[in-house]
Amino acid sequence: MVLTQGALGYGLTSVMGPVVLEIFQGKHYGSIFGTIMLTALAGGARGPLGHRHPFDLSGRYTPSPLPLASW
């Protein structure tokens, strides 16, 4: 899990700015990058909410990935 968090979490975040800059060059880069990062943060915040309801209903985390896959 630590390797996944390091590679996908911190590793991907460090190259996100240059990749977006390369794709969306121009004067609207800031608003485009802000929208992409806001969407990414909202998706990261939504994960725990999706796990809360199955845990409350069943008392375990086993069925949690199923509702998240349907979102």
Secondary structure as GFF3:
##gff-version 3
##sequence-region A 1 71
A	DSSP	alpha_helix	2	4	.	.	.	ID=ss1
A	DSSP	pi_helix	5	11	.	.	.	ID=ss2
A	DSSP	alpha_helix	12	23	.	.	.	ID=ss3
A	DSSP	alpha_helix	29	58	.	.	.	ID=ss4
A	DSSP	alpha_helix	65	70	.	.	.	ID=ss5
###
